[in-house]
Amino acid sequence: MPCEPDTRVLQSGQQTGTILATRRCALATYIVLYRFTDEGRKNVKRSVERAEDIRKQNEARGFKVVGMYWTQGRYDLISLVDAPSEEAMVAGLFNIAEAGNVESETLRAFTAEEMRKIVTQGW
């Protein structure tokens, strides 16, 4: 997602009316649905450890892992992730895929505020 100028006004330590010269970047939210591969099922007891390792790596790359949930049903694991960019998200998914333990389906998720912006812009 593109960065927007940060227009917040400093209230302390600066003159009133001074605008921060930084930029703020909104993170894009994704829901990732995982299914264990044959290899992943062989090592299911290590899935928590593997997921925590991947989480640490991704957070070091600027991701915010909102939550990881092991599930019953069609999918074995679901992650809710805020990614710094689409490119970073794809690279992160490739990194996970290379390990061979899971297959994934990724959904871009939008908040009500984001959807309101999208639908009011028109097509």
C-alpha positions, 0 to 999 in steps of 0.5 A: 500500500502506498505511504501517505504524508503524516499530517499530525501536529506535534503537541509537545516539544515543538511549536504548535502547528509544526507538521511531522516530516515523516510518512506513515504507511498502512499495512495491508491485511491478509488471511492465509489459509494453510493445509499441511502437505504430506511432509507437514503431516509427518512432522505435525508435532513440530508445527507450533515450533515451525510457525513460531520460527516463521513468525519471528522471521516475518516480524523481523521483515516488517510483518505484524502477525495478528494471530495464528490458529490451528483449526479443524476442518478443511484448513489446518492453520489460519494466519491473520497478517499485516504485511508492509507491501504486496511484494513482501507478502508474496516473498514471505509466502514463497519462503514458507512454501519452500519449506514444503510443510504447507500449501496456502491460499491467501485472501486480501482482507479489507476493513470497513474503512478501507471498503468505504474508501473503495466503494466511494471512489467508484469504478 
